[in-house]
Amino acid sequence: MSVVKINAITVPKDKQERFEERFKGRAGAVENTPGFEWFELLRPLEGTDQYLVYTRWESEEAYRAWESGQDFARAHEGGGSELAPAASASSHLWSYEVIESAAPDRP
């Protein structure tokens, strides 16, 4: 089964626009990584200042291979001097194994 990695990143209100710009300008290399399945950046709507970065991988090994590679390092350089640092130092990486999933039942 797939694994999901969720990075919960605290971003102060005055830095949120800059943080989102960093992702718009991201390298995009993850999309071509073996074992990569999905990416989403989730913006908080209310009650928190934590963004969630959701990635899904075919296996823990696929994620670890990307994490230890040069593409990971490039993707996390920070967007250059104009955009970094946008987030606080507060982040948490959560790991989950997908045990059940569903998609819309469409013809």
C-alpha positions as CSV (number, residue, x, y, z in Angstrom):
1,M,0.0,0.0,0.0
2,S,1.0,3.6,-0.5
3,V,2.4,5.9,2.2
4,V,1.5,9.5,2.9
5,K,3.8,12.1,4.2
6,I,2.2,15.2,5.7
7,N,4.5,18.1,6.6
8,A,2.6,20.5,8.9
9,I,4.3,23.9,8.7
10,T,3.5,26.9,10.8
11,V,3.4,30.0,8.7
12,P,2.7,33.4,10.4
13,K,-0.2,35.4,8.7
14,D,2.2,38.0,7.4
15,K,4.4,35.4,5.6
16,Q,1.6,33.2,4.1
17,E,1.6,34.9,0.7
18,R,5.3,34.6,0.4
19,F,5.2,30.9,1.5
20,E,2.6,30.1,-1.2
21,E,4.8,31.9,-3.8
22,R,7.7,29.5,-2.9
23,F,5.5,26.6,-3.8
24,K,4.4,28.2,-7.1
25,G,8.0,28.5,-8.0
26,R,9.1,25.1,-6.8
27,A,11.4,23.0,-8.9
28,G,8.6,20.4,-9.7
29,A,11.1,17.6,-9.9
30,V,9.1,15.5,-7.5
31,E,6.5,14.8,-10.2
32,N,9.1,12.8,-12.2
33,T,10.4,10.9,-9.2
34,P,10.0,7.1,-9.3
35,G,7.3,6.1,-6.8
36,F,5.7,9.5,-6.5
37,E,1.9,9.5,-6.7
38,W,0.5,12.8,-5.5
39,F,1.2,16.3,-4.1
40,E,-1.1,18.9,-2.5
41,L,-0.4,22.1,-0.6
42,L,-3.3,22.8,1.8
43,R,-4.0,26.4,3.0
44,P,-5.6,26.8,6.4
45,L,-9.0,28.4,6.4
46,E,-9.6,29.1,10.0
47,G,-8.4,28.2,13.5
48,T,-4.7,27.5,12.6
49,D,-1.7,29.0,10.9
50,Q,-0.4,25.5,9.8
51,Y,-0.2,24.7,6.1
52,L,-0.1,21.0,5.2
53,V,2.1,19.7,2.5
54,Y,0.7,16.3,1.4
55,T,2.6,13.8,-0.7
56,R,1.8,10.2,-1.5
57,W,4.3,7.6,-2.5
58,E,4.0,4.0,-3.6
59,S,6.3,2.9,-0.8
60,E,8.4,4.2,2.1
61,E,11.5,3.2,0.1
62,A,10.4,5.5,-2.8
63,Y,10.0,8.4,-0.4
64,R,13.3,7.8,1.3
65,A,15.1,7.6,-2.1
66,W,13.7,11.0,-3.0
67,E,14.4,12.5,0.4
68,S,18.1,11.5,0.2
69,G,18.5,12.7,-3.4
70,Q,19.5,16.0,-5.0
71,D,16.0,16.8,-6.2
72,F,14.8,16.9,-2.5
73,A,17.7,19.3,-1.6
74,R,16.9,21.6,-4.6
75,A,13.2,21.6,-3.8
76,H,13.9,22.7,-0.2
77,E,16.4,25.4,-0.9
78,G,13.9,28.0,0.1
79,G,13.0,29.8,-3.1
80,G,15.9,32.2,-3.2
81,S,16.7,35.3,-1.2
82,E,13.4,37.0,-2.2
83,L,11.1,34.3,-1.0
84,A,13.0,32.6,1.9
85,P,12.5,32.3,4.7
86,A,8.7,32.3,4.7
87,A,7.9,29.7,7.2
88,S,8.8,29.5,10.9
89,A,11.2,26.8,12.1
90,S,8.1,24.9,13.4
91,S,7.2,21.9,11.2
92,H,6.2,18.4,11.8
93,L,6.5,15.4,9.4
94,W,3.7,12.9,9.9
95,S,3.8,9.5,8.2
96,Y,0.8,7.3,7.4
97,E,0.2,4.1,5.6
98,V,-2.9,4.0,3.3
99,I,-5.0,1.1,4.3
100,E,-8.1,2.0,2.4
101,S,-9.0,4.6,-0.2
102,A,-11.9,5.4,-2.6
103,A,-12.4,7.5,-5.7
104,P,-15.7,8.7,-7.2
105,D,-17.6,5.9,-9.0
106,R,-18.0,7.4,-12.5
107,P,-18.6,5.7,-15.8
